[in-house]
Amino acid sequence: MNLDLRINGFNLKEAIEEAVTRAISNSQTSESKSEETKLLTRKEAAEILSISLPTLNTYTKKGKLKAYKIGRSVRYKEEELMEALKSVKKFGSQ
């Protein structure tokens, strides 16, 4: 049985299908964005930067590095750490 329900000339079935399709598309887009941004633990960040955990903490408190709190965890964006490394190497070569 195919039910064709129209409200003020608007097909409800088509509206629902369109809304679901948009929601799925938006969900997939946000998932791909989150896959691009890799979050690292404090230990991983310190290893990449070749610094100790206390030094990482100091740099974070001074605003040299940006940390992200997720619940009780602290994370660093890999992309931002790489940019910090590039700027340090660039400064050191001048």
Secondary structure, 3 states (H helix, E strand, C coil): CCCCCEECCEEHHHHHHHHHHHHHHHHHHHHHHHHHCCEECHHHHHHHHCCCHHHHHHHHHCCCCCCEEECCEEEEEHHHHHHHHHHHHHHHCC
